[in-house]
């Protein structure tokens, strides 16, 4: 792990983050927060709907805008997060919250892949789902909330370790 973090810190990104002045880090940090907020805001609304809230609102009415917002938020958060990490990556090697955050993100992404493979998810835009299918989607919504809340909480705690 240390070798990878040292490589990241020595990279062009790490050098640029350290040498571009304090405003660069501040702006990238702000972009990261906006990416995380977009990701989690969209995920929260979608997952709560999957868990059964707002049943009067159709699932497609929520999923159609939420999924692209979450995807774009993830890309923005991931790219800006790498930049932030590269600034002093080796200092984070012993930080236990880093070892919680990244697996939580990985599990969150695996959950997205698994959800997208379900026939219920594939069919939710074209027909009403059965109660059993809705229950299945609710499980994925719950897993998603746990993963992303864990990643966000651990990420926030990294700076305080």
Secondary structure, DSSP 8 states (H G I E B T S, - for coil): -HHHHHHHHHSHHHHHHHHS-HHHHHHHHHHHHHHHHHHHHHHHHHHHHHTTTTTTS-HHHHHHHHHHHHHHHHHHHHHHHHHHHHHTGGGGTT-TTHHHHHHHHHHHHHHHHHHHHSHHHHHTTTS---HHHHHHHHHHHHHHHHHHHHHHHHHHHHTT-
